[in-house]
Amino acid sequence: MKGGTFRNTQWDPTLLSSQIVSMQFCVYFTLGLLVFVANKLSGDNYSLDHLFEYHEIHIYDMGGRLVICAFVLNAFLASLALWCIVRRAKLCLDFSCTFHVLHLLICWWYNRSFPANASWWLLNVITGTIMCIGGEFLCLQTEMKEIPVGYAALNQKSDV
């Protein structure tokens, strides 16, 4: 990186790949924990079906409603992951969409059929929106911090 530039604008595939993998891990880890708690509260047995089986997204019983709550709560936690891992407001939409497209592909593979449940699609649109807007809000708060300017700033390092 050159000394006078504000941000590194070069395309770094290693950084991008590691951020995508980190986001997938963090979001699925927290989702797994939340669904585990939801299953314990509802008395259901914990399985990967609750994460990837699109038929598990329903409001017919307490277990389905708690799984939906876990997904929504996880979207807020995913916003924190965007803030910690990506740290750029303009990239939050990209990473939110990347996570949800990969989730769609995993669900498609896991179910061996394309998700046709309207509640699954609605939930993913809602969680993607929460994840993106929450991440952008948090990243903008960090990006808008005052940058020290002047003689005193020459001897300080700025965390930008």
Disulfide bonds with the S-S distance in Angstrom:
none
